[in-house]
Amino acid sequence: MHKEDTKVFVFKVAILAFIVRMAIGIAYYNIFISDLKRPLYAFDGEFFSIMGWYIALVLKGINVLQLPSVFVPNDYTAIGGLFIIIADFHGNLPNIMLQYGVGLYAYLIGIFYYIFGYAPVLLRCFHSGLAVASAFIVYDIAKGFFSETVARVSFVMTLFMPLALVYSASLQRDTLVNFVILSAVWGILNVRRDGWARSIAALAVSAISLILLYFLRVHAFLVLAVFVASYLYVKALYAFRFATAGLTALAAAVPQAWSTALHFMESKITLMLTYHLQLSYLGGFTFRILPERYYKFEEMVSAYFRPAISWPDMAAGYLSGLKTFFLEPSPLSIYKVRHLLAMPEMAIWYLVVLFAAFGVYGMLKSLTAEKAALLLLAVLFASAIGLSEANAETLMRHRYMVTPIFIIFAARGMEVVRAMASGEGDIKR
């Protein structure tokens, strides 16, 4: 495809994706949110939205303890959501580090509502723009390290995955989290790519994105921080191989180094599995990855709960967690009609995983530091999510954080499969 034709194609797809998202968002709001006479069906994003409106009211200096009716939104939140928040915080600003329902995301919505007033449809417009911007980042990463074909396929798939459309429409913070993660990955991969000026700008983008992610979803920040540190270490090894290798050898020679590393790994895996165990008793569509003897409710309710998990059980839990990450929720595990809503996403996800395997095979034949970094990112997120999640809905939302990377692998895999089917052999790039 000609360069100008590619630009036109990408522009048209982006506009279409934006329009589709807005149509879904407006329909969702009018059917499930704005009409008080209808049965209520709202995602977590609506709670973030009303928390943002509360923050906006406080920032405007309005006495929320004697709130005039003109400031009560005429949608489902008017039933009690806003008044519950007022009762909890008594007109004070909430702690930004309260992750659920507050955090940086609610404050950003608060600033938006402070400027534009309570405008949830306009906020969905902004969300749709963020989703399209995320797809452009995926396009740039895929084009820079693979090919134009991989970039176009990745761009389209990222825009039209079912969950991506739902999250834009329902104001889930996952749309913003994805944008921030992709920005951080784009920044770190572009360090030393096209001169020092671009490298400094890219590093700044990555650093700002990491800071934002810390206040949006701290667990994702920890995973991404490990990825960034590992990638910078590899880059240092390439640029200053003797100095970096020497320092690494000295550190490894310290007697306590290996035991400290093993203890650190054991403690972090135990922490993730503890999170999994505690989530498993919150109800809903849940999974179990450890032997049944670890699921003891009377122990898990304690804030100091830290199970003594053996290394063999950790290894078995890790493998079971990876199976959960790649396969769940499967058609064989659903038990309610509403779980069928996840099946369109899962059908596409299974195809993504299948072609991603071919993509990884092709990447290993022409592995670069950047491609290795993308593989590392996928492994880190898959491991952390597999070890810690226990709820199907949460699993799908958190898996969405790394889905664009698997989409890039899958698009590359389609190239590999096509080359094999045509007898051309593998494509080296």
Secondary structure as UniProt FT lines:
FT   HELIX           3..28
FT   HELIX           29..33
FT   TURN            36..37
FT   HELIX           44..59
FT   TURN            60..61
FT   HELIX           64..66
FT   HELIX           69..71
FT   HELIX           76..79
FT   HELIX           81..89
FT   TURN            90..91
FT   TURN            96..97
FT   TURN            99..102
FT   HELIX           103..116
FT   HELIX           120..145
FT   HELIX           148..160
FT   HELIX           162..169
FT   TURN            170..171
FT   HELIX           174..189
FT   TURN            190..193
FT   HELIX           196..216
FT   HELIX           218..239
FT   HELIX           241..253
FT   HELIX           255..279
FT   TURN            280..281
FT   HELIX           292..294
FT   HELIX           297..300
FT   TURN            303..304
FT   HELIX           311..327
FT   TURN            331..333
FT   HELIX           337..342
FT   HELIX           343..364
FT   TURN            365..366
FT   HELIX           369..388
FT   HELIX           392..399
FT   TURN            400..402
FT   HELIX           403..422
//
